[in-house]
Amino acid sequence: RSPSRGLGDVYKRQRQDEEGAFVPLGRECSRLWPDAATAERLREEDELWGLSTAERAHLCTLWLAKQHEPTYVELSRLAEEYERLCKDKQNLERSQIAAAVRHAPLLGISATALGILAPVIATLRPSVVLVHQAADVPEATLLAALGPETGQLILVGDRCGAARAADDAGTGWSGARASMFERLLFAGLEYAPLQRQRRMVPSIARLLAPLYPSLRCHGRARGRKPVRGVSLPVFFLSHARPEDIEPTTNSRCSVHEAGFVVALAHYFTCHKYEPSAIAILTPYVGQQELICREIRSLRDGGAAAMADVRVATIDGFEGEEVELLILSMVRSNDVGALGCAGNDRVLHRAISCARDGLYVIGNCLLYTSDAADEEDS
């Protein structure tokens, strides 16, 4: 029975070429398949008792292959047919998408979808391409949206973040994941910096002054009503409770912080804030899971509206904004380990999401310590 159990090694069930396309089923090299000379000799061998155990296994493999050859041929034909049908389906879907958006004056698409639908975008021949968060879009992906008819390309991104990313890597612009935004900045291309921001109240925007010293607040950002239920729009609550490890994700968490941020979010809902106007962010997936459990427990206790409070990691919330932002920093230890929670770019993304109120809980002494180490995960 050993040769029959090894047929999975002899014949691939499904194979793909370097481009990911499926190819017909075929024979795979393995210890059970003899070389050409051995196969020819075994086919002509009449004295089976004189064969070694390995030669008998090879001969069994040859017999089984001959017996199932029609099946292999049919499987190969079906695999090719399946591949053809998949391509036809993909072309049909792309044609439907192109027909639906061909006459749209404005088309919004994510960078991921752009990479997948590049042939569709090429048929649309856009004259103007606007890229949001251009520092995060690889140049190779962006090039798929550009064609001979493209007369204007507008890149909107964080130039300071791009510069800090290069400093963190210790090099300038390089790598397949680098963006056109970064390359053009490092090449010295002239750009127009943002002079006024309209999202954050001045108390929050002031936290970004070390990164953007020339940024000023628009009058629309100054005329906001104060946050209900608290006296300050920005507050850092410090504690010294040690961090933990969340078992299901093996990620950092803090039981103390999870309970506090959920209670604070519930407190704001009691002051007539819509749950959708509140977001709880954290750098760690383990803390996100722990906070979601706390919210489910509170919701089961009667606070059904808490289900609409957004809980996400900082990276998962990038590009969005919310009235009240509650930030759980998680890290609290005696060795000065900050991990990604000590990364300036991560904190900048979190702070810039808040509009009216920013409330942070963490170990302030750890983050202000000279011994703090960002490299620890």
C-alpha positions in Angstrom: 0.0 0.0 0.0 2.9 2.3 0.4 3.2 3.2 -3.3 -0.5 4.1 -3.5 -0.1 6.3 -0.4 2.7 8.1 -2.2 0.8 9.0 -5.4 0.2 12.4 -3.9 3.9 13.0 -4.2 4.0 11.7 -7.7 1.2 13.7 -9.2 0.5 17.2 -8.0 -3.1 17.9 -7.3 -2.8 21.5 -8.4 0.1 23.5 -9.7 0.8 27.2 -10.5 3.4 28.8 -12.6 5.6 31.8 -11.5 2.8 34.2 -12.4 0.2 32.4 -10.3 -1.7 30.9 -13.3 -2.8 27.3 -13.1 -1.0 24.8 -15.3 -2.1 21.3 -16.3 -1.6 18.5 -13.9 1.6 16.6 -14.3 4.1 14.2 -12.8 6.3 15.5 -9.9 9.8 14.3 -9.2 9.9 12.2 -6.0 11.7 9.2 -4.6 8.9 6.9 -5.8 9.2 7.8 -9.4 12.2 6.1 -11.2 14.4 7.7 -13.7 14.0 7.0 -17.4 16.6 4.2 -17.6 15.3 2.5 -14.5 11.7 2.7 -15.7 12.6 1.2 -19.0 14.5 -1.7 -17.4 11.7 -2.4 -14.9 9.0 -2.5 -17.7 11.0 -5.2 -19.4 11.8 -7.2 -16.2 10.2 -10.6 -16.1 11.6 -12.0 -12.9 9.8 -10.0 -10.2 11.3 -12.0 -7.4 14.7 -10.8 -8.2 13.8 -7.1 -7.7 14.8 -5.2 -4.6 12.2 -3.6 -2.3 12.8 -0.2 -3.8 12.6 -1.5 -7.4 9.3 -3.2 -6.6 8.0 0.1 -5.2 9.1 1.8 -8.4 7.4 -0.8 -10.5 4.2 -0.5 -8.6 4.3 3.2 -9.2 4.6 2.7 -12.9 1.7 0.2 -13.0 -0.5 2.5 -11.0 0.4 5.4 -13.3 -0.5 3.4 -16.4 -3.8 2.3 -14.9 -4.8 5.8 -13.9 -3.4 7.6 -17.0 -6.9 8.3 -18.5 -7.9 9.9 -15.2 -4.7 12.1 -15.1 -5.4 13.2 -18.7 -9.0 14.1 -17.9 -7.9 15.9 -14.7 -5.4 17.9 -16.8 -8.1 18.8 -19.3 -10.5 19.9 -16.6 -7.8 22.0 -14.9 -7.1 23.8 -18.2 -10.9 24.3 -18.7 -11.2 25.6 -15.1 -8.4 28.1 -15.8 -10.0 29.3 -19.0 -13.4 29.7 -17.2 -11.7 31.7 -14.4 -10.1 34.0 -16.9 -13.4 34.5 -18.8 -15.2 35.2 -15.5 -12.5 37.7 -14.5 -12.7 39.5 -17.9 -16.5 39.6 -17.7 -16.3 41.1 -14.2 -13.8 43.7 -15.3 -16.0 44.6 -18.3 -19.0 45.1 -16.0 -17.0 47.3 -13.7 -15.6 49.4 -16.6 -19.1 49.8 -18.1 -20.5 50.9 -14.7 -17.8 53.6 -14.0 -16.9 54.7 -17.6 -19.1 57.8 -17.5 -18.6 58.7 -13.8 -17.0 62.2 -13.4 -15.2 61.0 -10.3 -13.9 57.6 -9.3 -12.6 56.7 -5.9 -10.5 53.5 -5.5 -8.2 52.1 -2.8 -4.5 51.3 -3.6 -5.2 47.6 -3.1 -8.1 47.6 -5.6 -6.0 49.7 -8.0 -3.4 46.9 -8.1 -6.2 44.3 -8.8 -8.2 46.4 -11.4 -5.2 48.0 -13.2 -6.5 46.8 -16.6 -9.9 48.4 -15.9 -8.4 51.7 -14.9 -6.2 51.7 -18.0 -9.3 51.6 -20.2 -10.8 54.6 -18.4 -7.9 56.8 -19.4 -8.2 59.3 -16.5 -7.0 62.8 -17.2 -6.5 63.8 -13.5 -5.3 61.4 -10.7 -5.5 62.5 -7.1 -3.7 60.2 -4.5 -4.6 60.5 -0.8 -2.0 59.3 1.7 0.4 59.2 -1.2 3.4 58.2 1.0 1.7 54.8 1.6 1.0 54.0 -2.1 3.9 52.1 -3.8 5.1 53.7 -7.0 4.5 50.5 -9.0 0.8 50.5 -7.9 0.4 54.2 -8.8 1.9 53.8 -12.2 -1.0 51.4 -13.1 -3.4 54.4 -12.9 -1.3 56.7 -15.2 -1.6 56.7 -18.9 -0.9 58.8 -21.9 -4.1 60.9 -21.3 -3.1 61.7 -17.7 -2.4 65.4 -17.6 -2.3 66.1 -13.9 -1.1 64.0 -10.9 -1.8 65.3 -7.4 0.0 63.6 -4.5 -1.3 64.4 -1.0 0.6 62.9 1.8 2.7 63.4 5.0 6.1 64.7 3.9 7.4 64.6 7.5 6.2 61.0 7.9 8.0 60.1 4.7 11.2 61.8 5.9 11.0 60.0 9.3 10.4 56.7 7.6 13.6 57.2 5.6 15.5 58.1 8.8 14.2 55.0 10.6 15.5 52.8 7.8 18.8 54.6 7.7 18.6 55.2 4.0 17.0 57.5 1.5 14.4 56.4 -1.0 14.7 52.7 -1.9 12.8 49.5 -2.1 10.0 48.1 -4.1 7.5 49.4 -1.5 8.7 53.0 -1.8 6.2 55.5 -3.1 6.5 58.1 -5.8 5.7 60.7 -3.2 8.8 59.8 -1.3 11.0 59.6 -4.3 10.0 63.0 -5.6 10.5 64.6 -2.2 14.0 63.1 -1.9 14.7 64.3 -5.4 14.0 67.8 -4.4 10.8 68.4 -6.2 9.0 71.6 -5.2 5.8 71.0 -3.2 3.0 73.0 -1.6 2.8 72.4 2.2 -0.5 72.6 4.1 -0.6 75.9 6.0 -3.9 75.6 7.9 -5.8 72.6 9.4 -9.5 72.4 10.0 -9.9 69.1 11.8 -8.4 69.5 15.3 -9.1 72.0 18.0 -6.0 74.1 18.8 -5.3 72.1 22.0 -4.8 68.9 20.0 -3.1 70.5 17.0 -0.5 72.0 19.4 0.7 68.4 20.1 1.8 68.2 16.5 3.8 71.5 16.5 7.2 69.7 16.9 6.5 67.9 13.6 4.7 70.7 11.8 5.9 74.0 13.2 4.3 76.1 10.4 0.8 74.6 10.7 -1.9 77.0 11.8 -5.5 76.4 12.9 -8.3 77.6 10.7 -11.1 79.6 12.3 -13.4 76.6 11.9 -11.2 74.6 14.2 -11.3 77.4 16.9 -15.0 77.8 17.1 -15.9 74.3 18.5 -17.9 73.8 21.6 -16.1 72.3 24.6 -16.3 68.6 25.3 -19.3 67.9 27.5 -18.6 66.2 30.9 -15.0 67.1 31.2 -13.1 70.3 31.8 -10.2 69.8 29.3 -10.1 68.7 25.6 -6.8 66.9 26.1 -5.7 64.8 29.1 -3.1 62.1 29.8 -4.0 59.8 32.7 -0.9 58.1 34.0 -0.8 54.8 35.9 1.8 52.2 36.9 -0.2 49.0 36.5 2.0 46.4 34.6 1.1 45.2 31.1 0.0 41.7 30.2 -0.1 39.3 27.3 -3.5 38.6 25.7 -3.5 34.8 25.3 -5.6 34.4 22.1 -3.4 36.9 20.1 -0.2 36.6 22.0 -0.1 40.4 21.9 0.4 43.1 24.5 -2.6 44.2 26.6 -3.5 46.0 29.8 -6.6 44.9 31.8 -6.5 48.1 33.8 -6.5 50.4 30.7 -9.2 48.3 28.9 -11.6 48.7 31.8 -10.9 52.5 32.1 -11.3 53.4 28.4 -14.5 51.5 28.1 -15.9 53.2 31.2 -14.8 56.6 29.9 -16.5 55.9 26.5 -19.7 55.0 28.4 -19.4 58.1 30.5 -19.3 60.2 27.3 -22.4 58.5 25.9 -24.2 59.4 29.2 -23.4 63.0 28.3 -25.4 62.7 25.0 -22.5 61.9 22.7 -23.4 59.4 20.0 -21.4 56.2 20.3 -20.4 56.6 16.7 -18.7 59.9 17.7 -16.3 58.0 20.0 -13.4 55.8 19.1 -11.0 53.8 21.2 -7.6 53.2 19.6 -4.6 51.2 20.7 -1.3 50.1 19.1 -1.9 46.4 19.9 -4.3 43.8 18.6 -4.4 42.1 22.0 -5.6 45.3 23.7 -8.2 45.7 20.9 -9.6 42.2 21.6 -9.6 42.9 25.3 -11.5 46.2 24.9 -14.0 44.5 22.6 -14.7 42.0 25.4 -15.2 44.7 27.9 -17.7 46.4 25.6 -19.6 43.2 25.0 -19.8 42.7 28.7 -21.1 46.2 29.2 -23.6 45.9 26.4 -24.9 42.6 27.8 -25.4 44.5 31.1 -27.8 47.0 29.4 -25.7 49.5 27.6 -26.7 48.4 24.1 -25.5 51.6 22.5 -21.9 50.8 23.4 -21.8 48.4 20.5 -21.5 51.4 18.1 -18.3 52.7 19.7 -15.5 52.1 17.3 -12.6 50.0 18.6 -9.5 49.7 16.4 -5.8 49.6 16.2 -4.0 52.8 15.3 -3.0 51.5 11.9 -6.5 50.3 11.2 -8.0 53.7 11.9 -5.5 55.7 9.8 -7.1 58.3 7.6 -10.3 58.5 9.6 -11.4 61.1 12.2 -13.7 61.2 15.2 -15.0 63.7 17.6 -13.7 62.1 20.8 -10.6 59.9 20.7 -9.6 57.6 23.6 -6.1 56.2 23.3 -4.9 53.2 25.3 -1.1 53.1 25.2 -0.8 49.6 26.9 3.0 49.5 27.6 3.9 49.6 31.3 7.0 47.8 32.5 10.2 48.1 34.4 12.6 47.6 31.5 11.7 50.7 29.5 10.3 48.7 26.6 7.9 50.7 24.4 7.6 48.8 21.2 5.5 50.3 18.5 3.8 52.5 21.1 6.9 54.6 21.2 7.1 55.2 17.5 6.5 58.9 16.7 4.8 58.1 13.4 2.3 55.8 15.1 1.5 58.4 17.8 1.2 61.1 15.1 -1.4 59.0 13.2 -3.4 58.5 16.4 -3.4 62.1 17.5 -4.3 63.5 14.1 -7.6 61.4 14.2 -9.1 63.4 17.0 -11.3 66.5 16.4 -12.7 67.8 19.7 -11.2 65.7 22.5 -8.1 63.5 23.0 -7.9 61.3 26.2 -4.8 59.1 26.7 -4.2 56.5 29.4 -0.7 55.0 29.9 2.4 55.0 32.0 3.6 58.5 31.6 6.9 57.9 33.5 7.8 55.1 31.1 7.2 57.3 28.0 9.3 60.2 29.5 12.1 58.0 30.7 15.5 58.3 29.1 15.8 54.5 29.2 12.7 53.9 27.1 13.5 51.6 24.1 11.3 51.8 21.0 12.9 48.7 19.4 11.2 46.1 21.8 8.1 44.6 20.2 
